[in-house]
Amino acid sequence: MPDDETQTPTLNRGGAAHTPAGPRAPRLSGVAEAPAPWLLRLIAVGLVLAALNLRPAITSLGALLEEVRDGLHMSGSVAGVLTSVPPLCFAVFGVMAPRLARRFGAGAVVCAGMVAIAAGLVIRPYIGSTAGFLAASALALMGIAVSNILMPVIVKRWFPDRVGTMTGLYSMALALGTALAAAVTVPLTSAMGGSWQSGLAVWAVLAALAVLPWIVLVRDRTPAPGTPAPDRSASGQASRPADVPALRITRSRTAWGLACFFGLQATAAYITMGWMPQIFRDAGVSAGTAGVLLAVTMAMGVPLAFVIPRVAGRLKQQGPIVVVLGLCGLIGYGGLYLAPAAGAWVWAVLLGVANCAFPLALTMIGMRSRTGAGVVRLSAFAQSTGYLLSIPGPLLVGVLYQHSGGWGLPIALMAGLMIPQMVAGVLAGRDRTIEDEC
């Protein structure tokens, strides 16, 4: 960072760091300069705003699904497919993120992702057909998918010494956006005249706001602060350093453990968002209270999503945190099975704690690689593979519920999945990096 006699770097037209003429503190040749403090603050604001937009497209639709079905004359089977579209899009489009980031820069891709979210949210309520609604939803989910992948990359690049803190910050914002959309979509819809179209489209405003901070980084191609600048060939293209081999990430046990952990926690999260209110309603809890219980579960992630990554970032091994979260999930599912109505608030809180495996997984993505390029590969692999693994879960719960006529078997499945989740999380939480294994 500059001393008292050093002028603060600014961004030139190409987005690269530039320091005006004048005395400068000595630095190593070929190493990227520390970014200006205002730029880091802007990136932090951008991370928070982007994270706020990574779930409202999903949870706002869940709150108004019945109205959407009626308005579009959507069959029950199509509505069931709609609930499985998010993890499918996250898996399919998330694979594109590393290549797009290499070509255009991570900041530019996140900016485009926010634009895609805003456009999809504006278009889908008014397109007037089920096929169009699905297509516009996919556009918004594509923006979410690439941003999901690149959030840990942005943190690793610009805040390498504060991975836990910054991951906690945007994880907390993500949880807040999730709970906020679930809680206020229906009241907002009523306040705007009861139109479900307006109730869904209003979230595009938040996405449009999130575009603004990322415009500064659209043309940024500078190397990560404190890392060697890439060599360029005669053609002007960045070349891979000779001593950095290409990562074969599928050879890493840590990468596979992290992918399985991510997939299993995503399975639990989507089952919770999709089916927990119905479990409570079938146990005699009113519809309004069941919705509030879901909001409580989602809201638990707001404070804990900030605390858990900070704690995890200070530990060499994150296995103990994985086990604690898993045990909370097991107790919560046990309570749903034995006394769903009597202890409803306790089970909602415990399952909310268990769902904080998501920010823990994001933190481990940033900690299990030594390089920015490794984080990109690991984030894309773990999240894309994980979301693929999570697709069957909510559907299987619905099938078991329909054919068994009760919640015994589905809850047993949910509880059973916590065991491999803990095993995979302990494996992923070991103190090693994918470069050591590849």
Disulfide bonds with the S-S distance in Angstrom:
none
